[in-house]
Amino acid sequence: MTESQNSRTSRESADVVVLGAGPAGLVLGILLHAAGIDCVILERASRTHVQTRARAGFLAPNTVRILDRHGLADGLHRHGRRHGTCEFRTEEGRFRLDYGALGQGAQHHVYPQQNLVTDLLTHYLDIGGRIRFDTEALAVRDADGTRPSVTTRAPDGRPTRWTARYVAGCDGRHGAARRSLPPDAVRHHHDHGVTWLGLLAETPPSLDAVGYAIHDRGFAGHMARTPEVTRYYLQWQRGVPADAWPEQRIWDELDVRMRAADHGPLHRGAFLERGMFDLTCDVIEPLRHGSLFLAGDAASLLAPAAAKGANLAVLEAEILAGALIDAMTLGDEGGLDGYSDQCLAYIWRAQEFTGWMTRLLHAAPDRDEGAGSSFHAALRRSRLTSLRASRIHQEWFAENYVGV
Ligand code: RFL
């Protein structure tokens, strides 16, 4: 930044500056504001964009408990639906796993993420919370001191410097918080070697279960969202653009992989959205760097195979809020000191199960086993056989699938 630009920089402040208005940033902002802490949320996107971005849908019982605890679950209880069955389709037929009836009888709530974000945002504004949309955080500075700051750019290009006591990086994997980490921050990264085409179809669900289809041509998935909209996934060749296939060809391929001829037709409809993403994951360690704390996707990215990301985001936001409130109202920094270790234990558990789930749904490429080998495909079959036959394996699955 040049000197003349620098002189135009506005200055603002808040005790806690929260970057990002996703599930993590909004839950954190609500809990801090409700406790009388001076905070502001800085969000790069517009309000409309934030409220319409379709992503997660499956919320774990612990997430619902957290939202209930703080009076944030009204919309979810009114419009969400409970869900406790998944159906695996393989060359050997199909089997259903009523995970909601196993273990402690825990089920998911299906409630689209954009509806949850809309509820949270409405609540935050209703209680008088401060938020700046269309405001991109560029960098977090001086996080190693007691007066960190965040530089931002407004839509008109005007720079602002926000000073704070603490900064919460809830701005996802490509946000400013990650870019501002010191060189000694460790990023554990893993590529599952699989790409998915994510589809949002304007059509009712075709089965009353999460559908996981395992096929030699690649994985296909079915997940309810609302009575009118269903999410489908198609394992996709990396590098091929998301719009390479016409709708008809995608539905034909979904039919083949989901074995619609054997198990019933899929309700077809227009695709409202399609996006391609690689199943990669990472973990930042530690999650605290001086006065900067990471939560949600900024802390750890999970492949969506096991629906953990939004659930972890809400959990971490509640833990971080409690720790920040203790620090600012009681002068007790114990919670902040333990924040990283406490959350990393949940994160690694979720990463482990997500990795297991990813290997259940896809055979890793047989790189070193020689021509014609299908070592990983055979392992996957064996894993599915065990899940189909062993009650103990099913209990373990149920606990991990709905747990965080
Ligand atoms: P978000 O939701 O990405 O929000 C981050 C916010 O930060 C803003 N931002 C910035 N703001 C200011 N300055 C900057 N420099 C900024 N850079 C970014 C962004 O605009 C955004 O508003 O992160 P958060 O809060 O950590 O929440 C994480 C969840 O969104 C994510 O983990 C889940 O969507 C993952 N996920 C699922 N999780 C579940 O628990 N259950 C599911 O069923 C589920 N399904 C999914 C998913 C993710 C998917 N995608 C993204 C591949 C299905 C899909 C298709």
Boltz pocket constraint, residues with backbone or C-beta under 6 A from the ligand:
constraints:
  - pocket:
      binder: B
      contacts: [[A, 19], [A, 20], [A, 21], [A, 22], [A, 23], [A, 24], [A, 25], [A, 42], [A, 43], [A, 44], [A, 45], [A, 50], [A, 54], [A, 55], [A, 56], [A, 57], [A, 58], [A, 59], [A, 113], [A, 135], [A, 136], [A, 137], [A, 138], [A, 170], [A, 171], [A, 172], [A, 173], [A, 174], [A, 175], [A, 176], [A, 198], [A, 277], [A, 295], [A, 296], [A, 297], [A, 298], [A, 302], [A, 304], [A, 306], [A, 307], [A, 308], [A, 309], [A, 310], [A, 311], [A, 312], [A, 313]]
      max_distance: 6.0
